[in-house]
Amino acid sequence: MTVNSIETEILEVKDLNSNYENVKKGAEYLKKGEVVAIPTETVYGLAADAFNENAIKKVFQVKGRPQDNPLLVHIHKLEQVYDICKDIPQEAKKVFDAFWPGSVTLIFNKKECISDTVTAGMDTVAVRFPKSEIARAVIKESGTLLVAPSANLSGKPSTTSAKHCINDLSGKIPCILDGGSCSIGLESTIIDM
């Protein structure tokens, strides 16, 4: 299936104080079930509403990602992990204290509210609480949790700047939030809890 060419809006969000309206604009696309490239401290993410099946499917379609490759769910505050995960072990709280928010993704047993489309049919879900204030602001303004795998076409290197996103995704998604270069530039570490 091919993605029709669409106009891609590039919105600068490098400074939350002066660019917060652009965060809200990006969140509006997400509320409408669209896919938006957002910056995090690790790499740019291809974000969509984690509870909207059509939006989730768009992520797979735009990336050319196999359906059996699960997606990460991004939260903007720690308490949200309890909304989507169950059987969270006591040891996880030590990891929360040491590494969240940050570039660590944790895998837990999922609650029913997380669809099999997100998890590729598995009983677990990968959760990330990004350190990036921009990413957290977008998640908060969207009013939902976001799936956000790396914002690149499958098989290509992960994107670490808006320029990379524009090269890969312009004409395929309606919005790219330009937060400059990612401070870490590597995918998050994954820990199975």
C-alpha positions in Angstrom: 0.0 0.0 0.0 1.4 3.4 -0.9 1.0 6.6 1.0 -0.5 9.5 -1.0 1.6 12.6 -1.1 0.4 15.3 1.3 1.6 18.7 2.3 3.8 18.5 5.4 3.8 21.4 7.8 7.1 22.0 9.6 6.6 23.7 13.0 9.6 24.9 15.1 9.4 23.9 18.8 13.0 24.4 19.8 12.0 26.7 22.7 8.8 25.8 24.5 8.4 29.4 25.9 8.2 31.0 22.4 7.0 28.0 20.4 4.3 26.5 22.6 1.6 27.3 20.1 3.3 25.0 17.6 3.3 22.2 20.2 -0.5 22.7 20.4 -0.8 22.6 16.6 1.1 19.3 16.5 -1.1 17.9 19.2 -4.2 19.0 17.2 -3.0 16.7 14.3 -2.6 13.9 16.8 -6.2 14.4 18.2 -7.5 14.2 14.6 -5.9 10.7 14.2 -2.9 11.9 12.2 0.8 11.0 12.5 3.3 13.6 13.6 7.1 13.5 13.8 8.2 14.7 17.3 11.6 15.2 18.8 12.8 13.3 21.9 16.2 13.2 23.6 17.0 10.0 21.9 15.7 10.1 18.3 12.7 11.6 16.5 9.5 9.6 17.0 6.7 9.0 14.5 3.8 9.7 17.0 0.2 8.7 16.9 -2.6 8.2 19.4 -1.9 4.9 21.2 -5.7 4.2 21.4 -6.7 5.1 17.8 -6.5 1.9 15.6 -6.5 3.9 12.4 -3.7 6.2 13.6 -1.6 3.3 14.7 -2.1 1.6 11.3 -0.9 4.8 9.7 2.4 4.6 11.6 3.0 1.1 10.2 2.0 2.2 6.7 4.1 5.4 6.7 7.2 3.6 8.0 6.7 0.5 5.9 7.1 -1.3 9.3 6.1 -5.0 9.5 2.9 -5.5 11.6 4.8 -8.0 13.8 7.2 -5.3 15.1 5.6 -3.9 18.3 5.4 -0.1 19.0 6.5 1.7 22.1 4.0 3.7 24.1 5.1 7.1 25.4 3.8 8.7 28.6 4.2 12.3 29.9 3.9 11.5 33.6 4.9 8.4 35.7 1.5 7.6 36.9 0.3 6.8 33.4 2.4 3.6 33.4 -0.2 2.2 35.9 -3.0 3.0 33.5 -1.7 0.7 30.8 0.4 -1.9 32.6 -0.3 -4.5 35.2 1.8 -6.7 37.5 4.4 -4.0 37.9 7.1 -5.5 40.1 8.6 -3.7 43.1 12.0 -3.6 41.4 10.5 -1.4 38.7 10.1 1.4 41.2 13.9 1.5 41.6 14.3 1.8 37.8 11.6 4.6 37.8 13.6 6.5 40.4 16.9 6.0 38.7 16.1 6.4 35.0 12.7 8.0 34.4 12.1 10.3 32.8 14.9 9.3 30.4 16.2 7.2 27.6 15.1 3.8 29.1 12.1 1.8 27.8 10.5 -0.7 30.2 8.5 -3.8 29.2 5.5 -4.8 31.4 2.4 -6.9 31.1 -0.2 -4.8 29.3 -3.8 -4.0 30.4 -6.6 -4.7 27.9 -6.8 -1.0 26.9 -3.6 -1.5 24.8 -4.5 -3.1 21.5 -2.8 -6.1 20.0 -2.0 -3.8 17.0 0.4 -1.8 19.3 2.0 -4.9 20.8 2.0 -7.1 17.7 -0.3 -9.6 19.6 2.0 -9.9 22.6 0.8 -9.7 26.2 3.4 -7.1 27.0 3.9 -3.4 26.2 7.0 -1.3 25.9 6.7 2.0 27.8 8.9 5.1 27.6 8.8 8.2 29.7 10.9 10.7 27.7 13.1 13.2 29.4 12.5 15.7 26.5 10.3 18.5 27.7 9.1 19.0 24.1 8.0 15.3 23.8 6.3 15.4 27.1 4.5 18.7 26.2 3.2 17.1 23.0 2.0 14.0 24.7 0.2 16.1 27.4 -1.4 18.5 24.8 -2.6 15.5 22.7 -4.7 14.4 25.7 -3.6 10.8 25.1 -0.6 8.5 25.2 1.4 8.2 22.0 3.0 5.3 20.1 6.2 6.7 18.7 8.7 4.4 17.0 11.7 6.1 15.4 10.6 8.6 12.7 12.3 6.9 9.7 11.4 4.6 7.0 12.0 1.0 8.0 15.5 -0.2 7.1 16.9 3.4 7.2 18.8 4.9 10.1 16.9 6.5 12.9 16.3 10.2 12.5 18.1 12.5 15.0 17.1 15.9 13.5 14.1 17.5 11.8 16.1 17.7 8.6 16.4 13.8 8.6 12.6 13.6 9.2 11.9 16.0 6.3 14.1 13.9 4.0 12.3 10.7 5.0 8.8 11.8 5.7 8.0 15.0 3.8 4.8 14.3 1.7 4.0 11.3 3.8 2.8 12.9 7.1 1.0 16.2 7.8 3.3 17.6 10.4 7.0 17.5 11.6 7.8 19.3 14.9 11.3 20.7 14.5 13.0 20.6 17.9 16.5 20.7 16.5 19.0 17.9 17.0 18.4 15.2 19.6 20.7 15.4 22.5 21.5 11.7 22.7 20.9 10.5 19.2 20.6 6.8 20.0 17.5 4.7 20.6 16.5 4.1 24.2 17.8 1.1 26.2 15.1 -1.6 26.7 14.6 -3.5 29.9 12.2 -6.3 30.3 10.6 -6.0 33.7 
